[in-house]
Amino acid sequence: MQSEKKRKILAIEDDPTYIRLLKTCLEAKGYTVVFVTDGLQALNMVRQVKPDLIITDLMLPGMDGHKFCRMIKFDKNTGKIPIIMLTARDLDKEEEMSKKVGADMFLSKTQPIQELLKVIPKLLEQADKANEKAI
């Protein structure tokens, strides 16, 4: 398990206000956070950063969150990285599609940031256990 190592999160978000909020909250929890603002840039960054977890907005320039998630989840090198999708859109309409493309969690940006902060350690722990079994 990687508990001693600082966990890396790749966040894909194009709203500067939400970027500041995420950055402040995630770094306060001890995570290393790398931000990109569009889906195409994010694909390249996944290979460079090798994040432990990805948080992505649904509506992004370059490539939307669903397409990004599908590409990550169906790649054998990145498919086990947990992905949390965030949206300001109607949850019911978007949640089903997010599940189909492989998102591990789907949250509304209108929910308190504490909800996001609660699920991150759980998803990281699940990923660690899955990786241990694969070894």
PyMOL commands that set and color helices and strands:
alter all, ss='L'
color gray80, all
select helices_A, chain A and resi 16-28+39-49+65-73+91-100+113-134
alter helices_A, ss='H'
color red, helices_A
select strands_A, chain A and resi 8-12+32-36+53-57+83-87+105-108
alter strands_A, ss='S'
color yellow, strands_A
deselect
rebuild
show_as cartoon
